[in-house]
Amino acid sequence: MTKRATTDDFTTDPWWWEAARPWPSGDAPLPGAVDVLVVGAGYTGLSAALTLAEAGREVLVLDRLLPGEAASSRNAGFVGRSLLGGFGQMAKKLGIAETVTLHGGAEEAYDFAVDLMGRLSIDCHLAHRGRLLPVWNQAQYDQTAAEFELQRRHLRIEGGMLSERELAQELRVSGARGALLIENTSSVHPGMYHAGLRRAAEAAGARVTGGCAVTHLAREAEGFAVRTGRGSFRAREVVIATNAYTGGLTPWFRRRLVRSNATMAACEARDPALLKSLVPGDRTYIDYSRYQFNFWRIAPDAPSRLLFGGQTGLMFKRPEEIALLLQADLERIFPPLEGTRFTHLWSGEVAFTMDRLPHLGVHEGVHFALGCNAAGLPMGTWIGHKVALKLLGDPDGATPYDGRRFPLSPSILGYPWFMPLLTTWARWQDWRGAAARGH
Ligand SMILES: Cc1cc2nc3c(=O)[nH]c(=O)nc-3n(C[C@H](O)[C@H](O)[C@H](O)COP(=O)(O)OP(=O)(O)OC[C@H]3O[C@@H](n4cnc5c(N)ncnc54)[C@H](O)[C@@H]3O)c2cc1C
């Protein structure tokens, strides 16, 4: 019998949409002129719109899709506090002082996003449960411990290394040497967070309209002439918040982003006691210490559901084929879940930058906040707010990322042609490693 990884009622809608489905916004005609046009209605665009509307600006947010239909309702809901690529490597290149400043931005982003959820009373299952990262051999253990110690000395990170025995209280996987536990990180329901942010931006006076692509921007003496799929208007200022979905509208930005595909799935309901025995710590989990990476968590409010994701890098495969790959990853990490199928499997686009830093500022009169490097839940929220403050001329808009060169990427039209090759190589390396360990 051929193996299947999807259930009969399988859908490619995100699990998150069960509780928070992005909703349309009516088809009222667009205004003839606005103070600020924000392109993109994910966390970044909505956060910018909220700050601008609270400052009294007339704001229109336009999105090609339904507001929130892109990465901001497709992610894992992990709320982290660090930059991609770690501290040590960056410190070797830039020195300790600059590295502390740059990582300080990620810590500020974390604090800002968590505070905002509180200030706006957004009901999104915010949980301060910490993040656990298993390591698989002594060399990885030592390297991770050294990196953590460096971060502990210079940043506000809390946690520590767990031995194999301590790990067993947290996570039941075979073959791990231990883990890093970062205590002061959180998780949310990403769809409910996006919905709350949208309601708050709208309540502050911003208009949020989906199904309306911005197709052309032309600079004029006083602002911009804007063309969209639903008509034209004038905007005094423009904010680009399109992250991985940046397209031909702004080719200068697209050439600076590496777009990558990430996939997540909801497992069919399993006995909550079994899941609890596999992930007793009920935290967020990332396994990126092997050649490819996976992430998982128990669904908030649904203890029978494990949500499991990975970077399959296989953008042109059918969902059923991707499900088989993800099922193999799941079975490798949790053998007792062998044969588990997925009810939901969805993908989204993530934008990386060559220097692994977010970028924000003004280019040719256009304000922008882009390049969240897979941490956009807190980072997008924060850089959206910051770019809005900059636009308002508020000195609090300053960030450690200001004035840095936005390096070109080797991708073609934002698509990393090398990603499927890298992923295939990574899978092969992992397979070799597993074969060598005899499991
Ligand atoms: C599977 C997956 C898991 C992830 N897990 C996490 C996680 O756990 N934690 C975390 O912090 N981050 C995570 N991320 C990344 C995170 O989701 C993104 O960084 C974040 O959502 C980016 O928000 P954004 O508002 O900048 O962009 P998006 O939410 O991607 O919004 C950009 C919007 O711009 C719109 N747009 C583009 N061009 C135009 C145009 N011309 N006209 C009108 N609209 C346009 C698009 O339609 C889109 O809606 C994950 C991503 C994926 C895909």
The ligand as an SDF file (V2000), in Angstrom:
LIG
                    3D

 53 58  0  0  0  0  0  0  0  0999 V2000
    5.7690   28.5490    8.1090 C   0  0  0  0  0  0  0  0  0  0  0  0
    6.3060   29.8080    8.7150 C   0  0  0  0  0  0  0  0  0  0  0  0
    6.6850   29.8130   10.0630 C   0  0  0  0  0  0  0  0  0  0  0  0
    7.1610   30.9870   10.6370 C   0  0  0  0  0  0  0  0  0  0  0  0
    7.3690   30.9990   11.9880 N   0  0  0  0  0  0  0  0  0  0  0  0
    7.6710   32.1720   12.6150 C   0  0  0  0  0  0  0  0  0  0  0  0
    7.6960   32.2450   14.0300 C   0  0  0  0  0  0  0  0  0  0  0  0
    7.4140   31.2650   14.7100 O   0  0  0  0  0  0  0  0  0  0  0  0
    8.0260   33.4200   14.6040 N   0  0  0  0  0  0  0  0  0  0  0  0
    8.2950   34.5530   13.8750 C   0  0  0  0  0  0  0  0  0  0  0  0
    8.6180   35.5860   14.4550 O   0  0  0  0  0  0  0  0  0  0  0  0
    8.2300   34.5210   12.5110 N   0  0  0  0  0  0  0  0  0  0  0  0
    7.9050   33.3760   11.8780 C   0  0  0  0  0  0  0  0  0  0  0  0
    7.7780   33.3370   10.5060 N   0  0  0  0  0  0  0  0  0  0  0  0
    8.0360   34.5720    9.7540 C   0  0  0  0  0  0  0  0  0  0  0  0
    6.8970   35.5900    9.9310 C   0  0  0  0  0  0  0  0  0  0  0  0
    5.6480   35.0030    9.6230 O   0  0  0  0  0  0  0  0  0  0  0  0
    7.1390   36.7870    9.0030 C   0  0  0  0  0  0  0  0  0  0  0  0
    8.4480   37.2880    9.2510 O   0  0  0  0  0  0  0  0  0  0  0  0
    6.1370   37.9010    9.2660 C   0  0  0  0  0  0  0  0  0  0  0  0
    4.8120   37.4410    9.1630 O   0  0  0  0  0  0  0  0  0  0  0  0
    6.3720   39.0320    8.2710 C   0  0  0  0  0  0  0  0  0  0  0  0
    5.3340   39.9700    8.4430 O   0  0  0  0  0  0  0  0  0  0  0  0
    5.1730   41.1160    7.3810 P   0  0  0  0  0  0  0  0  0  0  0  0
    4.0190   41.9340    7.7940 O   0  0  0  0  0  0  0  0  0  0  0  0
    6.4760   41.8500    7.2370 O   0  0  0  0  0  0  0  0  0  0  0  0
    4.9200   40.3840    6.0030 O   0  0  0  0  0  0  0  0  0  0  0  0
    3.6630   39.4580    5.4850 P   0  0  0  0  0  0  0  0  0  0  0  0
    2.8070   38.9990    6.6120 O   0  0  0  0  0  0  0  0  0  0  0  0
    4.2900   38.4480    4.6360 O   0  0  0  0  0  0  0  0  0  0  0  0
    2.8390   40.5070    4.6620 O   0  0  0  0  0  0  0  0  0  0  0  0
    3.3180   41.0950    3.4710 C   0  0  0  0  0  0  0  0  0  0  0  0
    2.0880   41.4460    2.6530 C   0  0  0  0  0  0  0  0  0  0  0  0
    2.4420   42.2930    1.5380 O   0  0  0  0  0  0  0  0  0  0  0  0
    1.4620   42.0650    0.5550 C   0  0  0  0  0  0  0  0  0  0  0  0
    1.9130   42.6210   -0.7280 N   0  0  0  0  0  0  0  0  0  0  0  0
    3.0400   42.3250   -1.4210 C   0  0  0  0  0  0  0  0  0  0  0  0
    3.1020   43.0680   -2.5470 N   0  0  0  0  0  0  0  0  0  0  0  0
    1.9870   43.8320   -2.5780 C   0  0  0  0  0  0  0  0  0  0  0  0
    1.4760   44.7950   -3.5090 C   0  0  0  0  0  0  0  0  0  0  0  0
    2.1460   45.1240   -4.6220 N   0  0  0  0  0  0  0  0  0  0  0  0
    0.2820   45.3790   -3.2420 N   0  0  0  0  0  0  0  0  0  0  0  0
   -0.4220   45.0680   -2.1090 C   0  0  0  0  0  0  0  0  0  0  0  0
    0.0340   44.1630   -1.2100 N   0  0  0  0  0  0  0  0  0  0  0  0
    1.2220   43.5510   -1.4280 C   0  0  0  0  0  0  0  0  0  0  0  0
    1.3070   40.5540    0.5520 C   0  0  0  0  0  0  0  0  0  0  0  0
    0.0880   40.1580   -0.0510 O   0  0  0  0  0  0  0  0  0  0  0  0
    1.3850   40.2450    2.0470 C   0  0  0  0  0  0  0  0  0  0  0  0
    0.1000   40.0900    2.6230 O   0  0  0  0  0  0  0  0  0  0  0  0
    7.3240   32.1760    9.8700 C   0  0  0  0  0  0  0  0  0  0  0  0
    6.9530   32.1690    8.5230 C   0  0  0  0  0  0  0  0  0  0  0  0
    6.4370   31.0090    7.9480 C   0  0  0  0  0  0  0  0  0  0  0  0
    6.0240   31.0510    6.5120 C   0  0  0  0  0  0  0  0  0  0  0  0
  1  2  1  0
  2  3  1  0
  2 52  2  0
  3  4  2  0
  4  5  1  0
  4 50  1  0
  5  6  2  0
  6  7  1  0
  6 13  1  0
  7  8  2  0
  7  9  1  0
  9 10  1  0
 10 11  2  0
 10 12  1  0
 12 13  2  0
 13 14  1  0
 14 15  1  0
 14 50  1  0
 15 16  1  0
 16 17  1  0
 16 18  1  0
 18 19  1  0
 18 20  1  0
 20 21  1  0
 20 22  1  0
 22 23  1  0
 23 24  1  0
 24 25  2  0
 24 26  1  0
 24 27  1  0
 27 28  1  0
 28 29  2  0
 28 30  1  0
 28 31  1  0
 31 32  1  0
 32 33  1  0
 33 34  1  0
 33 48  1  0
 34 35  1  0
 35 36  1  0
 35 46  1  0
 36 37  1  0
 36 45  1  0
 37 38  2  0
 38 39  1  0
 39 40  1  0
 39 45  2  0
 40 41  1  0
 40 42  2  0
 42 43  1  0
 43 44  2  0
 44 45  1  0
 46 47  1  0
 46 48  1  0
 48 49  1  0
 50 51  2  0
 51 52  1  0
 52 53  1  0
M  END
$$$$
